[in-house]
């Protein structure tokens, strides 16, 4: 008979392996782009523009690896020992937009920051939350050119829902549904395109974000904001500040 702790350990190891396989599949794209851009620079003699794109794609790859390593480190910790703090949503979304700007420029995607109303701080792990949103941003930016979206625009926004406050990223992607995300969770690490409604690639950024959010006590969900679909983290308002 398998003990509950042994079963949980095996499940955690399986999830880790599947996430690593998704990440490895995803790494092919930025590495291939780096090779092609280097070849283009060598052929044309114009190295300035290809070098900028090489730097940007290398940074995307490194950030995804950093996100994966962070998810593994957080998953290995006891939930009670993960440092939770008062986090400003507007600050996290602004910093996320700053990190996404270089890759958005490469893909011709316009970033838009939208905060409807005033939101107090939430209780979260700031590094984990921002890393998750950046990973989601990479996945959505990469996906947009292939979705035939009427606007190449990605909106970073926050809004209230019945479960708390959602901080997410939104675009004109009609096919992104809760069922598509559920299926992607089942298929990632075993299928080359676990999220065909969103990406023709592995969509590792989505699953890295999912792992980070689970580890810090938040959850990833398909969300809608201003007639756009997207992915967001459900967060809890800081109850201590609410009582003051």
Secondary structure, DSSP 8 states (H G I E B T S, - for coil): ---HHHHHHHHHHHHHHHHHHHHHHHHHHHHHHHHHHHHHHHHHS-HHHHHHHHHHHHHHHHHHHHHHHHHHHHHHS-GGGS--EEE-HHHHHHHHHHHHHHHHHHHT-EEEEEE-S----EEE-HHHHHHHHHHHHHHHHHHHTTTT-SS-EEEEEEEEETTEEEEEEEES-TT--HHHHHHHHHHBTTBTTTTTTT-SS--HHHHHHHHHHHHTT-EEEEEEETTEEEEEEEEEE-HHHHH-
